[in-house]
Amino acid sequence: MRHLASLFLDYPVAETEFEQQVFAFCQAWREGKQEFTFHTSGSTGDPKPIVISRERLYLSAKMTGDWLKLEKGDVALLSLPPTYIAGVMVLVRALVHDLALILVEPCQNPLSKFPPTDIHLASFVPTQWATMVESEVQLSDYFQRAKGVLLGGASVPNSLRKDYFFPVFETYGMTETVSHIAFRTWNKVHFQTFPGVQIGQNDEDCLLICAPVTNHKWIETRDVVELQTQGQFILKGRLDRVINSGGLKLEPEKIEAVYQSITSLPLFVAGIPDVFWGQKLVLFLESSSPISITLETELLRSVEIPKEIICLPAFIKTTSAKIDTAKTVALYLNSL
């Protein structure tokens, strides 16, 4: 763990590859570098490189700072890889707003690595947050003065959606939009876009985004949404993940949310090849031993109840700590 009072002071000697990556980016920023290359997370396909300008990084950091009212000297926590947009934007926010920074090697429970201290800004993926919530760490010892704990990169299970007595937000964004462009609180079903962000839909009901962070160009996503009023939208799921089983189109995210409300085990649903169904709906659980889950039938339609539960000792993860559903399913199928 490192606690840096400012990223504009001399850096200590890097002791890990993580610290080397952090200091290298910060030094390049301080030297005025104008373009940076990042990779998409790879959760829905192979990671692809994207070049993002300094101006777009600055605009994103400024947008977050204005939203959360960040001030010089506030403390940010980084425990995400700085080679991906979620992690690097913690650094850019710290540089733009002159924040103090706590560095913790990316892990599932970063709070276990240092004693209680006030943190004003932190970004986590939901699996990290779930681990911290279920641990013996007292979250209020770290976040009682927080201006924002940001959860993104994957859907947040219903089991984590509760009042923590400090501000926790689920965010929506991607590498192409330079991190988040919308957020929602636990008591809302819709996401709210930030000022200056325009949204629309294509013919497949997928979200379209245009904002200063996209160079005022329209970005087409694969996320199916229901548009509301005044920049609000409800996220329905990924077009890429829709399962066609027996001629019916099923939304994995809806089914996953139900199972996530009754178990804390990592899970996902997928369609695997089947002679009868075309794609057979299957629930994958990360467990070293077989598990049976009894479901209240009114929670899902009969066609939405998985035909099989498959337990695997460990899911394959992307380098940004997301479940790589495609590779996990492929590994399972290749093992048959």
Helices and strands as residue ranges (DSSP letters): E 2-4, H 17-30, E 35-39, E 49-53, H 54-68, E 75-78, H 85-97, E 100-103, G 110-113, E 121-124, H 126-134, H 140-143, E 148-151, G 158-160, E 168-174, G 175-177, E 179-184, E 191-193, E 198-201, E 206-210, G 212-214, E 219-227, E 232-238, G 239-241, E 243-245, E 248-250, H 252-260, E 267-274, E 278-286, G 297-299, G 302-304, E 308-312, H 325-335
